[in-house]
């Protein structure tokens, strides 16, 4: 198990919750170390059709659904079932396309609710693992990009949106300036011309409001 840490772990996200992953032997390492593994890739319940198709599946199952929807229907399959499979495949493909950054505002809201104050954990996104910490009801990712090796004031990245703009902080969580995610993590950007669904943007305000409400408590 431990030798595999040098080459990468087999991780299959489940869209049902921020701590839901398909079980593999490699993931036992997080249990042994008593460290929680999180992701923020979830369908928004406000989009009922997308939520119906996606919520109970893993990433691999969703890809399989798309492939099956594009294949000729089985002889025994009824026309209605074939139509439904095609529609579900389109919805699934659209979800992957519009959430290519593998982080949604619903997922961000769930992270804010599930990660405990002062919890040090691991965040999985775009086949990368990041150290994540919750401080004063805000989520921060440890900056490990070599491009900032000589920037001692940049230690933490504020995880607060999915668009790419982010604030950076020093080791004591004092502001160190604002940059775009393209500058820091270009591998996490969506393809040119792709944007997050419009209702995702509307979730930004609710996430920020939720964090402010927690601070007041």
Residue, then its C-alpha position, 0 to 999 in steps of 0.5 A: x500500500x505505502x509504495x503506491x503513495x509514490x505513484x498515486x492512489x486509485x480514487x473514485x469520487x462518489x457524488x452523494x457526499x463530500x466524504x464519499x469515495x469508492x472503497x479501495x485498499x489504498x484509501x485505508x491509509x487515511x483511516x490509519x492516519x485518522x485523516x479525513x479525505x474530502x471532495x467538493x464535486x456534488x450535484x446541486x439539489x436545486x437542479x432536480x434532473x441533474x441531481x436525480x441522475x448524478x447523486x447516487x453514482x460514482x465518477x466511474x459509474x457516471x462515465x459508464x452511463x454516458x457510454x451506454x447511452x451512446x450505444x445502440x439500445x438492446x433488443x429487449x429494451x423498450x423505446x421508453x427505456x431507451x429514450x430515458x437512457x439517452x436523456x440521462x446520458x445527456x444530463x450526465x455528460x452535461x454535468x461533467x462538462x459544466x463541473x470540469x473543475x470538480x468543485x461546485x457551490x453545493x459541494x463547497x457549502x457541504x464542505x463548509x458544513x462537514x469539515x470541523x473547526x481546526x480540522x486538518x484534512x485532505x482535499x481531493x480535486x482533479x487527481x490532486x491531493x491538497x492539505x486543507x484546514x478550517x480556521x475561523x469557519x473558512x477553508x484553506x488549502x496549503x499552497x505547494x506550487x513550486x512557482x511560489x517557492x520563493x514567496x514566503x508570504x503565500x502559505x494558504x489559499x482561501x477555498x471560497x469559490x469555483x471560478x478561479x479568483x482566490x485570496x492568499x494568506x501567510x502562515x498566520x492567515x493574514x492576507x497576502x494578496x489576490x491571484x487567479x487560480x490560473x496563475x497558481x493551479x492551471x491544471x484545474x481550469x476548465x476547457x476554453x469556452x466552458x463555464x460553470x452553470x449559471x445557478x452555480x454562481x448564485x450559490x456563491x452568495x449563500x456559501x459566503x453568507x453561511x460562513x458569516x453566519x457561523x462566525x457570528x455564532 
